[in-house]
Amino acid sequence: MARLALINPLDDRSYYRPAYPSVGLSYLSSFLKSGGFEVLALDAKFDGLSLDEVRRELLDFRPDILGFSAMTHEITNAARWAEEIKKAISWSARPDWRCPRHRGGKENA
């Protein structure tokens, strides 16, 4: 079964930290796990994970599919994270690993 990584990126230019984890990320992760998928859910915004920390987690997990969560005002930052992670994947010590990226939400419909 496919390995999926779901990321809620931290906006390192903001002091805002949510008081609770992303419910949407948790719902989606639980649903996918119930379907037999192996899921790594990283709520960088809630947990205060840096881009480098998330990158290391992803290089260890090696997902088949990578998904990002972002609201309208967070799209630019999420796109920056996606590009940086894409570079890490491309230049990793694992050149055979190719991972498509997806984003969801009404802004992407």
WOMO-V737731 format. One record per residue. N is the residue number from 1. RES is the residue in three letters. D_CENTER is the distance of its C-alpha to the mean C-alpha in Angstrom with 2 decimals. Layout:
N:RES:D_CENTER
N:RES:D_CENTER
This chain:
1:MET:18.79
2:ALA:15.41
3:ARG:12.54
4:LEU:9.18
5:ALA:5.77
6:LEU:4.02
7:ILE:2.04
8:ASN:5.45
9:PRO:6.50
10:LEU:10.01
11:ASP:12.77
12:ASP:14.95
13:ARG:17.80
14:SER:18.18
15:TYR:19.87
16:TYR:18.52
17:ARG:16.90
18:PRO:16.72
19:ALA:19.32
20:TYR:17.36
21:PRO:13.88
22:SER:12.11
23:VAL:14.45
24:GLY:12.70
25:LEU:9.60
26:SER:12.45
27:TYR:14.56
28:LEU:12.31
29:SER:11.47
30:SER:15.25
31:PHE:16.35
32:LEU:14.59
33:LYS:15.96
34:SER:19.32
35:GLY:19.32
36:GLY:19.11
37:PHE:15.58
38:GLU:14.09
39:VAL:10.76
40:LEU:8.58
41:ALA:7.10
42:LEU:6.09
43:ASP:7.74
44:ALA:8.28
45:LYS:10.61
46:PHE:12.72
47:ASP:12.86
48:GLY:13.41
49:LEU:11.23
50:SER:11.84
51:LEU:10.10
52:ASP:12.45
53:GLU:11.69
54:VAL:7.97
55:ARG:9.47
56:ARG:12.13
57:GLU:10.27
58:LEU:8.70
59:LEU:12.22
60:ASP:13.79
61:PHE:11.95
62:ARG:12.16
63:PRO:10.27
64:ASP:12.26
65:ILE:9.70
66:LEU:6.13
67:GLY:5.21
68:PHE:4.49
69:SER:6.97
70:ALA:9.77
71:MET:13.49
72:THR:16.14
73:HIS:16.76
74:GLU:13.17
75:ILE:12.80
76:THR:14.25
77:ASN:12.06
78:ALA:8.76
79:ALA:10.81
80:ARG:11.86
81:TRP:8.59
82:ALA:8.07
83:GLU:11.71
84:GLU:11.73
85:ILE:9.28
86:LYS:11.46
87:LYS:14.44
88:ALA:13.56
89:ILE:13.22
90:SER:16.40
91:TRP:18.31
92:SER:17.37
93:ALA:20.30
94:ARG:19.14
95:PRO:20.21
96:ASP:20.34
97:TRP:16.60
98:ARG:15.32
99:CYS:11.98
100:PRO:11.78
101:ARG:9.01
102:HIS:9.37
103:ARG:9.32
104:GLY:11.58
105:GLY:14.08
106:LYS:17.66
107:GLU:17.23
108:ASN:16.14
109:ALA:18.97
